[in-house]
Amino acid sequence: MALNTKKVAAIIFDLDNTLIPTKEADDEAYELVREVIEEACPGYDTAAMTSKFRVDLGWNEGCDPDGRLTVDEWRTQLWESTLNAQGITQYNGLPARMYATWKRERLKRMVFTPEIKKMLVDLRKEYKLQMMTNGPLEPQRRMVFTPEIKKMLVDLRKEYKLQMMTNGPLEPQREKSQVCLFVCLFVCLWLFLGVQAADDD
């Protein structure tokens, strides 16, 4: 019987809920949004509001399905609809404050933990490391190129030699199998030909 001499050469990581604790960041951000709502509109079911936003956001993959509104506009509109569902129609800028709080607080919590950093240090000794994001293009790129996260990823690339790839000009952008196939192809080129991912400014 021939021995299996194949060796794993690279490891591909997803970003959300793999390298960074996205769900935990979301949970904590929603709690802070509930405080904003309670202060502006006491007595309403804030848990139902954040739950509705979460469902609506996930149902449409984080962006306007019609492509007419920017991510910020569309997500602010989602918060407005959560207020409408509770019978709140006088906003005084509340949807924008809700969105700004949620966006700011979740991004602050999207960090690489010491445990993840140690894992990457250990893995880079034997494997090439690749990170991919496979959501819709605009939300993913906006998150990855937020100044705080971009700096963190640049540091990780330098320190851990972690290559990064976002969902680029793939059509349709929501076809996750195409994204995975494209990343696997890139990793092969990277391993055997030394091809590097381009930086985005």
Buried (B, 14 or more C-beta within 10 A) or exposed (E): EEEEEEEEEBBBBBBBEEBBBBEBBBBBBBEBBBEBBEEBBEEBEBEEBBEBBBEBBEEBEBBBEEEEBEBEEBBBBBBBEBBEBBEBEEBEEBBBBBBBBBBEBBBEBBBBEEEBBEBBEEBBEEBBBBBBBBBBBBBBBBBBEBEEBBEBBEEBBEEBEBBBBBBBEBEEBBEEEBBBEBBEEBBEEBEEEEEEBEEEE
